[in-house]
């Protein structure tokens, strides 16, 4: 069964799911992009290129993006969800090159700011294939989106419905909207809870009646078309159980709108949140299995309600870009720290950290890593990879076995950093955000360059 190993006691100083590897040099294939391998010298290779050569010109830290793997994952969702509109969630990682890949692979694109919209258009995504999210879109953002003719605006408040209606009336430009609803379902990893999860900033509550009232106001507004309802239940989801409860509640509201308001919304969006493998404890479902499960849920619920099945859309982001990218660091220092009961933890400090991957500090997220620049015959040791920032919570990888001879100058690669690594990167401690290097068929090209000190000082008017 797909999912995540439940949390439990720690064996010694390592989590119970983390096993000492038989070969500390070996990769765990599920964690890496499809072209990632290690050669006879233990050097990590991606897209046919040795990682030490990849980062020689751009330095570290650096994000390495496997183009073939990205495109293959995008196509897997497109093909598995045939008849479903697949919106790539741009918030996970977006640049003009990625936007172009998304367009070329036939996906739609979801944005949630004017900046993301601008990048999407610059990358060649047609406006009508763009969805616009956000719980507090400004009048300027709404005006531009409507003027450009974006495919849909996901409205999130009564104030926003009023703004959209006013802009549509003023400009004579039609606005196509979906109503974001909260279905009382929260899903994360292998668990979901189906009650009391409406205390959040997103959406209209179904149980309170606000969602129905939002749909009524949209239908009553001149120049505004109700496309359907939108639901998003969580993130890092490994099965479809939570979607079943959410779909039932959202489709019941869909049927009520049709019956009482006389308008049949043609679409419904079930959101994203599909999980990936960050460590060996994670076991996500492939796109084909997710598609089969979600299709069965929607058809079954519509049959039970006696309604036509609306056109479905989904929004994978992490599930496409997450595994396609790794982050490469250079080791700076190594130290051993005594723990309880005589245990020892090796602290490995690298030249990046929470400025290029905030998720461990923000969400207590787990990651894995591997020695990327050589092979080692040393005994594996339990290591904690930490960053260079002035925060005790600046942890890159909480627990992983690395060779006992790990040393300054070695390269370490962390897989699964495609989603939210670069997109949430910061200049904390005035760090310069790393470059993104795309690799394909033995060729590397920088698609997002490293920031410079000039970039850092450009907005400093002192």
Rosetta blueprint (number, residue, H / E / L):
1 X L
2 X L
3 X E
4 X E
5 X L
6 X L
7 X L
8 X L
9 X L
10 X E
11 X E
12 X L
13 X L
14 X E
15 X E
16 X L
17 X L
18 X L
19 X L
20 X L
21 X L
22 X L
23 X L
24 X L
25 X L
26 X L
27 X L
28 X L
29 X H
30 X H
31 X H
32 X L
33 X L
34 X L
35 X L
36 X L
37 X E
38 X E
39 X L
40 X L
41 X L
42 X L
43 X E
44 X E
45 X E
46 X E
47 X L
48 X L
49 X E
50 X E
51 X H
52 X H
53 X H
54 X H
55 X H
56 X H
57 X L
58 X L
59 X L
60 X L
61 X L
62 X E
63 X E
64 X E
65 X E
66 X E
67 X H
68 X H
69 X H
70 X H
71 X H
72 X H
73 X H
74 X H
75 X H
76 X H
77 X H
78 X H
79 X H
80 X H
81 X L
82 X L
83 X L
84 X L
85 X E
86 X E
87 X E
88 X E
89 X E
90 X L
91 X L
92 X L
93 X L
94 X L
95 X L
96 X H
97 X H
98 X H
99 X H
100 X H
101 X H
102 X H
103 X H
104 X H
105 X L
106 X L
107 X L
108 X E
109 X E
110 X E
111 X E
112 X L
113 X L
114 X H
115 X H
116 X H
117 X H
118 X H
119 X H
120 X H
121 X H
122 X H
123 X L
124 X L
125 X L
126 X L
127 X H
128 X H
129 X H
130 X E
131 X E
132 X E
133 X L
134 X L
135 X L
136 X L
137 X L
138 X L
139 X H
140 X H
141 X H
142 X H
143 X H
144 X H
145 X H
146 X H
147 X H
148 X H
149 X L
150 X L
151 X L
152 X E
153 X E
154 X E
155 X E
156 X L
157 X L
158 X H
159 X H
160 X H
161 X H
162 X H
163 X H
164 X H
165 X H
166 X H
167 X H
168 X H
169 X H
170 X H
171 X H
172 X L
173 X L
174 X L
175 X E
176 X E
177 X E
178 X E
179 X E
180 X E
181 X E
182 X E
183 X L
184 X L
185 X L
186 X E
187 X E
188 X E
189 X E
190 X L
191 X E
192 X E
193 X E
194 X L
195 X L
196 X L
197 X L
198 X L
199 X L
200 X L
201 X L
202 X L
203 X L
204 X E
205 X E
206 X L
207 X L
208 X L
209 X L
210 X H
211 X H
212 X H
213 X H
214 X H
215 X H
216 X H
217 X H
218 X H
219 X H
220 X H
221 X L
222 X L
223 X L
224 X E
225 X E
226 X E
227 X E
228 X E
229 X E
230 X E
231 X E
232 X L
233 X L
234 X E
235 X E
236 X E
237 X E
238 X L
239 X L
240 X L
241 X H
242 X H
243 X H
244 X H
245 X H
246 X H
247 X H
248 X H
249 X H
250 X H
251 X H
252 X H
253 X H
254 X H
255 X H
256 X H
257 X H
258 X H
259 X H
260 X H
261 X H
262 X L
263 X L
264 X L
265 X L
266 X L
267 X E
268 X E
269 X E
270 X L
271 X L
272 X L
273 X L
274 X E
275 X L
276 X L
277 X L
278 X L
279 X L
280 X L
281 X L
282 X E
283 X E
284 X L
285 X L
286 X L
287 X H
288 X H
289 X H
290 X H
291 X H
292 X H
293 X H
294 X H
295 X H
296 X H
297 X H
298 X H
299 X H
300 X H
301 X H
302 X H
303 X H
304 X H
305 X H
306 X L
307 X L
308 X L
309 X L
310 X L
311 X E
312 X E
313 X E
314 X E
315 X L
316 X L
317 X L
318 X H
319 X H
320 X H
321 X H
322 X H
323 X H
324 X H
325 X E
326 X E
327 X E
328 X E
329 X E
330 X E
331 X E
332 X E
333 X E
334 X E
335 X E
336 X E
337 X E
338 X E
339 X L
340 X H
341 X H
342 X H
343 X L
344 X E
345 X E
346 X E
347 X E
348 X E
349 X E
350 X E
351 X L
352 X L
353 X L
354 X L
355 X L
356 X L
357 X L
358 X L
359 X H
360 X H
361 X H
362 X H
363 X H
364 X L
365 X L
366 X L
367 X L
368 X L
369 X L
370 X E
371 X E
372 X L
373 X E
374 X L
375 X L
376 X L
377 X L
378 X L
379 X L
380 X E
381 X E
382 X E
383 X E
384 X E
385 X E
386 X E
387 X L
388 X L
389 X L
390 X L
391 X L
392 X L
393 X L
394 X L
395 X E
396 X E
397 X E
398 X E
399 X E
400 X E
401 X E
402 X E
403 X E
404 X L
405 X L
406 X L
407 X L
408 X L
409 X L
410 X L
411 X E
412 X E
413 X E
414 X E
415 X E
416 X L
417 X L
418 X L
419 X L
420 X L
421 X L
422 X L
423 X L
424 X L
425 X L
426 X L
427 X L
428 X H
429 X H
430 X H
431 X L
432 X L
433 X L
434 X L
435 X E
436 X E
437 X E
438 X E
439 X E
440 X E
441 X L
442 X L
443 X E
444 X E
445 X E
446 X E
447 X E
448 X E
449 X L
450 X L
451 X L
452 X L
453 X H
454 X H
455 X H
456 X H
457 X H
458 X L
459 X L
460 X L
461 X L
462 X L
